[in-house]
Amino acid sequence: MFTRIVLSIVALAVPTVLVGPPARADAGPSTPGTTITLPLTGVEQESDVAAPREGRTGVLTAERDTAAFSLLGVTWADPDPAAGARVVVHVRTRAGGVWSPWHALHASGDGIGPDEGRVRGGTEPFWTGRSDGVQIRVGVLDGTLPADLRAELVDPGESIVDRVPPRTTRPDRVKGRAERPAIVARRDWGADESLRDTKFKYTGTVRAAFVHHTADGNDFPCSDSAKVIRSIYRYHVQTNGWADVGYNFLVDRCGTVFEGRAGGVDKPVLGAHTLGFNTDSMGVAAMGTYTGAEPPGPMLIALSGLIAWKLGLDDRDPAGRVTLTSSDSGSRYPKGSTHSFDVISGHRDAFNTECPGQALYEQLPAIRKDVAVRLG
């Protein structure tokens, strides 16, 4: 069980610090990433018997050749989360001449509305690995298709950090009740800082932690984690119109913690991770999809270590409850209303979504217990 594994590691060892080469001045992308936009205008071919059948077919593209990409999503003009509830999106991609199975893309429940600069609704981004073809179906469950449907295909570009192990860092002096975990800084996953808003926004002290999953594939190696994060970053900024990547932190299956939104890992940076409840909270995303697949042990250990450190900075009780005020009626709670959450909650507690996946959600009680042990 997760709890037993974590407690034995907490008691017997300090988490390993991954050591790589020192940061370099040219650690940014050496080949800039790109985004290809494909308008989705209707049915381009007769219904494919192999395509998903859910809902009335509003869009079914032909098998399209594309430039290389590694991540995709589908977006629409209406930022209201209700627009995403009217449709169901499936995609398949081609790599090495072979077409993948159809994958369902889930509508995003992230963002903080107009203050974030969010101008479009859409699905969560999905990591496909390097691909050169795509086919897309959008089924209509109710009403009409959202306006201005587009597929966004992202190539993360190449960075020097893709050819060396990630460099994780710890401060010489550790602040807080729990030890600060090793964290891969933005420059060390190859963040192109020219993309984001240069202004940082801060919330009050962190009173709650919301756990997410990125809802992309589970089959990429940890050596590709930096590429996946660069793709998510580009999608959040250039496609969704956000100020920066939405999550404050991301954790891969090997237990490596990555800095997400810029502004200082030890500061209460205002993220765009949990619609309506980004104020006074942090968002951490487990990289992958955990609706059925079990989150790996190293990932769970890293999640609890990170959350313990952040909650410990403000003396929060990981087993407690916190009352937060909704800032957006697109969440599960009307704007201006209050709701009591577990201090460590899942995204689904605040928004109508599967996130962070049932398998990861079921681990939250064990994470709470381990965080309490770490905080003493």
ZILIN-V212280 format. One record per backbone hydrogen bond with DSSP energy under -1.0 kcal/mol. CO is the residue of the C=O (numbers start at 1). NH is the residue of the N-H. Records with the same first field share a line. If there is no record, write none. Layout:
CO: NH, NH
This chain:
1: 5
2: 6
3: 7
4: 8
5: 9
6: 10
7: 11
8: 12
9: 13
18: 168
24: 27
31: 158
34: 155
36: 153
38: 151
42: 60
48: 51
56: 140
59: 138
60: 44
64: 134
69: 131
70: 128, 129
71: 154
72: 126
73: 152
74: 123
75: 150
76: 121
80: 83
83: 86
86: 141, 142
88: 139
89: 105
90: 137
91: 103
92: 135
93: 100
94: 132
95: 98
98: 95
103: 91
106: 124
109: 275
113: 116, 118
114: 117
121: 76
122: 108
126: 72
131: 69
132: 66
133: 94
134: 64
135: 92
136: 61
137: 90
138: 58, 59
139: 88
140: 56
147: 77
149: 40
150: 75
151: 38
152: 73
153: 36
154: 70, 71
155: 34
158: 30, 31
159: 162
160: 163
169: 183
183: 169
184: 259
186: 189, 191
191: 193
192: 195
201: 270
208: 282
209: 345
210: 284
211: 347
212: 286
221: 224
222: 225
224: 228
225: 229
226: 230
227: 231
228: 232
229: 233
230: 234
231: 235
232: 236
233: 237
234: 238
235: 239, 240
236: 242
240: 119
243: 197
246: 272
247: 261
248: 260
249: 285
250: 258
251: 287
252: 255
256: 252
257: 184
258: 250
264: 267
267: 269
268: 203
274: 277
276: 327
278: 281
280: 207
282: 210
283: 248, 249
284: 212
285: 251
286: 214
288: 215
290: 359, 360
296: 300
297: 301
298: 302
299: 303
300: 304
301: 305
302: 306
303: 307
304: 308
305: 309
306: 310
307: 311
308: 312
309: 313
311: 314, 316
317: 320
320: 343
322: 341
324: 339
326: 336
328: 331
334: 337
337: 326
339: 324
341: 322
343: 209
345: 211
346: 349
347: 350, 351
350: 332
351: 353
354: 357
355: 348
357: 361
358: 362
360: 363
361: 364
363: 367
364: 368
365: 369
366: 370
367: 371
368: 372
369: 373
370: 374
371: 375
